[in-house]
Amino acid sequence: MSSYAITGAARGIGFEFVNQLSTDPENTVFALVRSKTTADRLVALGRPNVHILEADITNTNGLKYAAAEVARITGSSLDYLINNAGFVESERDGLTLESYSSEELLTKDLLDSFKVNVVGVIHTINIFLPLLKNGKAKKVVTISSGVGDLDLTIGFEIATFAPYSISKAAVNMANAKYAAQYKSEGFVFLAISPGVVDTSTRPPTADELERFNVMIGKLRKVYPDFTGPITPETSVRMQLEVINRTTVDDTGAFISHKGNKEWL
Ligand SMILES: NC(=O)c1ccc[n+]([C@@H]2O[C@H](COP(=O)([O-])OP(=O)(O)OC[C@H]3O[C@@H](n4cnc5c(N)ncnc54)[C@H](OP(=O)(O)O)[C@@H]3O)[C@@H](O)[C@H]2O)c1
């Protein structure tokens, strides 16, 4: 019996974490969503062990409220925190750092990505740490991305998705900083890439499809067997296997859903 809090849980990978973890009625699962109005799929699960809480990770008051609710229900502990919420600017993700039409837009995309994907994650961890210290598992998982990996970026010549990739590389370092501080207390901090996962809620536009295909073309040069995105179900099943088998010896690692540096 374990307790889990997952941010960005209304859809995509976050929803699937809630879905798979709450199939065990012994688990208590806290699904943090930006707005309860978007939580239809979570409500439809109809599981009494799923608690839906509102928290935008850029709002520390909302996070503190959610942590207080978790504390009230668990008796002040939490076993696993899964930092899944993430921001992707999808209109301009095909641009490279020097090809923006204005300095203001570039600044905006860098700061928006950093605000959610780095600062929001750090505040979430800080606010839930007192509960995690009382937990049995002491595992903090941050969903990063293979595009935050230096070797992949250079080896595959991926110059696009820049603000997002930079923010994911930064959160990997935040993960390492927490690992450095909390290893002696038995904590496991993991940054994990979920693979390329189809979490779309609508068919791609022609532009999006073209950009995606350019990226996939580059990836296929190194992973010729890559057939396309995996489902959230497969990604989360593989991530949970990795999360469950990692120990304090792995703390600070940045690994994939396969438990290594294979990002696809
Ligand atoms: N899908 C992939 O192929 C892939 C690959 C690598 C890494 N990732 C990472 O995996 C994670 C989940 O990805 P996904 O594809 O499932 O994303 P998604 O379908 O776009 O869902 C993102 C989730 O994050 C939430 N969110 C965004 N900003 C937030 C904020 N400020 N506070 C709280 N929640 C916020 C969204 O809430 P709303 O529902 O309210 O919008 C949504 O529930 C992200 O961190 C992403 O960067 C995904």
PDBQT file of the ligand as one rigid body, heavy atoms in Angstrom, charges set to zero:
ROOT
HETATM    1  N1  LIG A 301       4.443  12.904 -24.968  1.00  0.00    +0.000 N 
HETATM    2  C1  LIG A 301       5.737  12.744 -25.198  1.00  0.00    +0.000 C 
HETATM    3  O1  LIG A 301       6.167  12.173 -26.230  1.00  0.00    +0.000 OA
HETATM    4  C2  LIG A 301       6.755  13.242 -24.210  1.00  0.00    +0.000 A 
HETATM    5  C3  LIG A 301       8.112  13.044 -24.508  1.00  0.00    +0.000 A 
HETATM    6  C4  LIG A 301       9.053  13.468 -23.617  1.00  0.00    +0.000 A 
HETATM    7  C5  LIG A 301       8.663  14.066 -22.426  1.00  0.00    +0.000 A 
HETATM    8  N2  LIG A 301       7.337  14.263 -22.141  1.00  0.00    +0.000 N 
HETATM    9  C6  LIG A 301       6.986  14.892 -20.855  1.00  0.00    +0.000 C 
HETATM   10  O2  LIG A 301       6.018  14.089 -20.201  1.00  0.00    +0.000 OA
HETATM   11  C7  LIG A 301       5.157  14.911 -19.418  1.00  0.00    +0.000 C 
HETATM   12  C8  LIG A 301       3.703  14.649 -19.829  1.00  0.00    +0.000 C 
HETATM   13  O3  LIG A 301       3.602  14.823 -21.221  1.00  0.00    +0.000 OA
HETATM   14  P1  LIG A 301       2.242  14.641 -22.010  1.00  0.00    +0.000 P 
HETATM   15  O4  LIG A 301       2.601  14.329 -23.424  1.00  0.00    +0.000 OA
HETATM   16  O5  LIG A 301       1.327  13.743 -21.262  1.00  0.00    +0.000 OA
HETATM   17  O6  LIG A 301       1.704  16.137 -21.970  1.00  0.00    +0.000 OA
HETATM   18  P2  LIG A 301       0.261  16.729 -22.258  1.00  0.00    +0.000 P 
HETATM   19  O7  LIG A 301      -0.645  15.705 -22.822  1.00  0.00    +0.000 OA
HETATM   20  O8  LIG A 301       0.513  17.998 -22.976  1.00  0.00    +0.000 OA
HETATM   21  O9  LIG A 301      -0.230  17.057 -20.775  1.00  0.00    +0.000 OA
HETATM   22  C9  LIG A 301       0.487  17.968 -20.008  1.00  0.00    +0.000 C 
HETATM   23  C10 LIG A 301      -0.164  18.029 -18.658  1.00  0.00    +0.000 C 
HETATM   24  O10 LIG A 301       0.559  18.994 -17.874  1.00  0.00    +0.000 OA
HETATM   25  C11 LIG A 301      -0.378  19.888 -17.333  1.00  0.00    +0.000 C 
HETATM   26  N3  LIG A 301       0.205  21.192 -17.092  1.00  0.00    +0.000 N 
HETATM   27  C12 LIG A 301       0.759  22.056 -17.975  1.00  0.00    +0.000 A 
HETATM   28  N4  LIG A 301       1.158  23.164 -17.341  1.00  0.00    +0.000 NA
HETATM   29  C13 LIG A 301       0.832  22.998 -16.029  1.00  0.00    +0.000 A 
HETATM   30  C14 LIG A 301       0.962  23.791 -14.878  1.00  0.00    +0.000 A 
HETATM   31  N5  LIG A 301       1.490  25.007 -14.915  1.00  0.00    +0.000 N 
HETATM   32  N6  LIG A 301       0.532  23.293 -13.688  1.00  0.00    +0.000 NA
HETATM   33  C15 LIG A 301      -0.024  22.064 -13.622  1.00  0.00    +0.000 A 
HETATM   34  N7  LIG A 301      -0.199  21.273 -14.678  1.00  0.00    +0.000 NA
HETATM   35  C16 LIG A 301       0.225  21.743 -15.866  1.00  0.00    +0.000 A 
HETATM   36  C17 LIG A 301      -1.512  19.958 -18.333  1.00  0.00    +0.000 C 
HETATM   37  O11 LIG A 301      -2.668  20.452 -17.695  1.00  0.00    +0.000 OA
HETATM   38  P3  LIG A 301      -4.001  20.859 -18.495  1.00  0.00    +0.000 P 
HETATM   39  O12 LIG A 301      -4.686  19.551 -18.791  1.00  0.00    +0.000 OA
HETATM   40  O13 LIG A 301      -4.716  21.736 -17.555  1.00  0.00    +0.000 OA
HETATM   41  O14 LIG A 301      -3.549  21.590 -19.735  1.00  0.00    +0.000 OA
HETATM   42  C18 LIG A 301      -1.619  18.501 -18.757  1.00  0.00    +0.000 C 
HETATM   43  O15 LIG A 301      -2.408  17.770 -17.843  1.00  0.00    +0.000 OA
HETATM   44  C19 LIG A 301       5.590  16.354 -19.669  1.00  0.00    +0.000 C 
HETATM   45  O16 LIG A 301       6.464  16.761 -18.645  1.00  0.00    +0.000 OA
HETATM   46  C20 LIG A 301       6.336  16.264 -20.995  1.00  0.00    +0.000 C 
HETATM   47  O17 LIG A 301       7.284  17.288 -21.132  1.00  0.00    +0.000 OA
HETATM   48  C21 LIG A 301       6.369  13.866 -23.018  1.00  0.00    +0.000 A 
ENDROOT
TORSDOF 0
